[in-house]
């Protein structure tokens, strides 16, 4: 299974969504190298220093620091900073709710994760990453049917999302709908997904 990279880099922050078991990061983004961890740790340290030229820490400051903490798997700290960013009337409110939901998901708080994705979607019903991230939380809690429905929403909004076809195919296989799974893997292959090609060959040909 795959994850979207939903985060947007603000300032000099490295903004990423970390993968989980059976889920791969969109566009083959690799997380967790020594260089990335050291870099993110350095960014946290720099953000924690008081800037004499900046009396007020704005929403971007806390969002970027949350992203840095997310990068090094400090999800509790990231959630605290996402909360601070939300309290400062952010423009990218859907993104912050969605990223906070991802942090909760990675901590095993699936109900909280789904609630945050619901909040993001409440502000923008076409926010595709809200559906994608809600699907990943539902998948982790064993709600395969609910996850399939959310991936279907992703595909409805963006019919060229190969990751959504790939993930939906894997879930359809899990629930025993191999024929439909093959159709989704085939669509993912047509969109350039090499892993889908392997699964299509193993399961459908």
N, C-alpha and C positions, 0 to 999 in steps of 0.2 A: 504494500500500500504506500501511497505517496502523500506528502504534505505540501501545501502551498507555502511559498515564502510571502507572507502577507505584510511584513513590516516595511516601512519606508524609512530610509536613512535621512535623518535631519541633522544638519550641521556636519560634524565629523564622526557621528555615531555609526557603528556597524550594526545594522538592523537585520536580524534573521529569525526564522522560526526553526527550532530544533526538532529533528525527527524523533519518532518513537518506534517501538517494536512493530515490525511489518509495515512501517510507513516510511516512505522516502521523501526527501526534500525535493520540491519542484525545481526543475532545471538542473538537477544533479548538484545542488549546492552542498559542499562538504563543510561540516561544522566540527569543531573540537580539536583542530591542530594546535600544537604548542604556540605557534605564532599568533593565532586568533585569540587564544585564551590569554596570553600575555598582553596582547594589544587591548583586549576588552578590559582586562584588569587595570591597565594603565589609564584607560579612559575613565573608569570609575574613580580612580585616585585623583585624576585631574579635575573631575567634576566636583569632587568632595572638597576641593580647596576653594576658599573664598576668593572671589574675583573682586578686587577693590574697585574696578570700573563698572561693576554690575551689582547694584544694590538689591535688585529684586530678581529672584530666580523665577523665570516664567515657565509656562507649560512645556515648551520645547526642552528646557533644561531637565525637567523631571522625566519626560518621555524618553529622551535620549539616554538618561542614566538608567531608566528601567530596561531599555533595550540592551544596554551593556551588561546589566545583571542577568537578564534572560540568557544572553550569550554564554555566560559561564555557569548556567544552571542554578543561579541564585534566584529561584522563582518566588520565594517569600519576599525577598527584598524588592524584586521587580514589581510585585503586586502592590507593595506599599508606595512605590513611586508612580505606578499607573494611577493609584488612587489620588495622589497629589496632583497629577496632571489633569485628571478628570475634574478636580475641584477648582481648576483655573480656567474654566470655560474654553476647552480646546476646540479648535476648528475640526480636527480629524477625530471626532468623537467615536465614529464607527470603528476606526482603526484601533483606538485605545481600548475600547470594550473588547474587541476581538482578540487583541494581544493579551489582555488580562485574562480572558477566557482560556487562551492557550497555556498561560502559566498555571492556571488552576487545573487544567487538564493534565499537565505534566506532573502536578502534585497529587493526582488521583482524585481531585474534587470534580467529578464529572457533572454533577448537578449544577455546581457553581459555574463550570465552564459553559454548559448549555445555556444557563441563564444569561451569561454575558453575551454569548452569540445572539440570543434572542433580543437583547437590548440593542445590539448593533443593528440587527435587522429591523427593529422597531423604528429606528431613525431613517433607515434606507432599505426598503424591501428588495432592492436590486443589488445589494452589497454582496457580491458573489463569494468573497472570502468568508463572510459570515456563515453561509450555507456549507462551504467546504470545511471550515473549522468545526462547525457543529456536527457535521458528519463524522469527523475524526473522533470527537468526544463520544458520540453515540456508538461508534465502532468499538471504542475502548471499553465501554460499559456493556457491550454485548447486544446492543439494539441494532442488529444488522438491517432490519426492514426500515427503520427510521433513517439509518445512514444512507441506504439506497435511495430513499425519497429525497434526501438533501443533495446527493450527487446528481439526481435527476434535475433538481432545481438549478444547480450549477450549469449543467449541460443546456438547459432551456435558455439560460441567460447568455452563455458562451458555448456554442456548439463545437468550438475548436479546442476545448480544454481536454487534452489527451489524458491528463492525470485523473480527471473525474471519470472518464470512460474506463481507465485502467482500474481504479479503485472500485467502481461500481461492478465491474466484471468479477473481480475477486470476491466481492461480497455475494454476488449472485451465485457464484460457485459454492460458497459456504452454505447458502440456503437451498442448494440442490437444483438451481435453475441453470444448468450447464449450457443449454442451447442459447439462452439470452446472454450468458456470460461470454460465449464465443463471439456473439455479434458485437459486444462491447469491446472485447480485445481486438477484433478485426478493425473496428473504427479507430481505436487507439493506434494500431499499426499504421493505418492510413494517414494518421496525423504525425507519424514519425517516431512512435514509441518503440524502442528496440526490445525492451523487456516484455512488452505485450506480444511481440512476435514470437518470443520463446514460449510463453504460456499458451499462445494460440496453437503452436505446433505440438506441444505436449498434451493438450487437452481436447483439441478440436480437429486434428488432421490425422 
